[in-house]
């Protein structure tokens, strides 16, 4: 079984499941995983004064990378990391479909937590990883559209 995991790391079987050993494997010299970038983004937001209240929130209709508080305002944060800006950078990876899923998940989160009366916004943390040190960019109100 260990040999199978090493040979097919990251591949999926016919049922769409990951092969054994595929998830969470850390290898020397590899770039950080999405979870590690989300961890760094959370630390970056805390440095900017936001309070992280939840991470990797899975709702029936989607997932929210980070939920934070900025004063009384609830902030839903999408984290995107890219090695280069060659194809438009991480901001272009947040498609209209992805925004719609985040909006639906956020609405469900607010209802479940009984927070529908609180103001909220949608931010993005964009991370460029191609240089010698990662470059973070915090886009407040990244979706720029009224949603309620």
C-alpha positions in Angstrom: 0.0 0.0 0.0 2.9 2.4 0.8 4.3 1.9 -2.7 1.0 2.6 -4.3 0.8 5.9 -2.3 4.2 7.0 -3.4 3.6 6.2 -7.0 0.2 7.8 -7.3 0.4 10.7 -4.8 -2.1 13.3 -5.7 -4.0 11.2 -8.2 -7.6 10.1 -7.8 -9.1 6.7 -8.2 -12.1 6.1 -10.4 -14.6 7.2 -7.7 -12.9 10.6 -7.3 -11.2 9.8 -4.1 -7.5 10.6 -3.5 -5.0 7.8 -3.6 -3.6 6.8 -0.2 -0.9 9.2 1.0 -2.1 12.0 -1.4 -3.6 14.4 1.1 -1.4 16.6 3.3 1.9 15.1 2.3 4.8 17.5 2.9 8.0 17.0 1.0 11.2 18.9 1.4 11.6 21.6 -1.2 7.9 21.7 -2.2 5.9 24.9 -2.1 3.5 25.4 0.8 0.0 23.9 0.5 -3.2 25.9 0.3 -3.8 25.3 4.0 -0.4 26.7 4.8 -1.1 29.8 2.7 -4.4 30.2 4.5 -2.5 30.1 7.8 -0.1 32.8 6.6 -3.0 34.9 5.3 -4.8 34.6 8.7 -1.6 35.8 10.5 -1.3 38.7 8.0 -5.0 39.7 8.7 -4.4 39.6 12.4 -1.4 41.9 12.0 -3.7 44.3 10.2 -6.1 44.3 13.2 -8.7 41.8 12.2 -9.8 39.0 14.7 -10.0 35.6 13.1 -13.2 33.8 14.3 -13.3 30.7 12.0 -11.3 29.0 9.3 -12.2 26.6 6.5 -15.9 26.9 7.2 -17.8 24.3 5.2 -21.4 25.0 4.5 -23.8 23.0 2.4 -23.4 25.4 -0.5 -19.7 26.2 -0.4 -16.6 26.9 1.7 -15.3 30.1 3.3 -11.5 30.2 3.8 -11.5 32.7 6.7 -14.2 34.4 8.8 -13.0 37.4 10.7 -14.3 40.4 12.7 -13.3 44.0 11.9 -14.9 45.8 14.8 -18.6 45.0 14.6 -18.4 43.9 10.9 -18.1 40.3 9.9 -15.5 39.7 7.2 -15.6 36.7 4.8 -12.2 36.2 3.3 -11.1 34.3 0.2 -7.4 33.4 -0.1 -5.8 32.9 -3.4 -2.1 32.3 -4.0 -0.3 32.2 -7.4 3.3 31.9 -8.5 3.1 34.5 -11.2 1.0 37.2 -12.6 1.5 35.9 -16.1 -2.2 34.8 -16.5 -3.7 37.7 -14.5 -2.7 36.8 -10.9 -4.8 35.4 -8.1 -7.5 38.0 -8.3 -8.6 36.5 -11.6 -9.0 33.1 -10.0 -12.0 34.3 -8.1 -14.6 33.8 -10.8 -18.2 34.9 -10.8 -19.2 31.3 -10.0 -16.8 31.2 -7.1 -18.1 34.5 -5.8 -21.7 33.2 -6.0 -20.7 30.1 -4.0 -19.0 32.2 -1.3 -22.1 34.5 -1.1 -24.4 31.5 -0.6 -22.1 29.9 2.0 -21.9 33.3 3.8 -25.6 33.7 3.9 -26.0 30.2 5.3 -23.3 30.9 7.9 -25.0 34.1 9.0 -28.4 32.3 9.4 -26.9 29.4 11.3 -25.0 31.6 13.7 -28.0 34.0 14.0 -25.9 37.0 12.8 -28.1 38.2 10.0 -28.4 41.7 11.6 -24.6 42.3 11.6 -22.9 44.2 8.8 -20.5 42.2 6.7 -18.2 42.4 3.7 -16.2 40.1 1.5 -12.4 40.6 1.3 -9.7 38.7 -0.6 -6.1 38.1 0.4 -4.0 37.7 -2.7 -0.6 36.1 -2.4 2.1 36.2 -5.1 4.6 33.5 -4.3 7.0 33.7 -7.3 9.6 36.0 -5.7 12.1 35.3 -3.0 9.5 36.3 -0.4 5.7 36.1 -0.7 3.9 39.3 -1.5 0.5 39.7 0.3 -2.3 42.1 -0.8 -5.5 42.6 1.2 -8.4 43.7 -1.0 -11.2 45.1 1.2 -14.7 44.7 -0.1 -13.2 42.7 -3.0 -16.6 41.7 -4.5 -17.7 45.3 -4.7 -21.4 44.5 -5.0 -24.3 44.7 -2.7 -25.6 41.3 -1.9 -28.3 41.6 0.8 
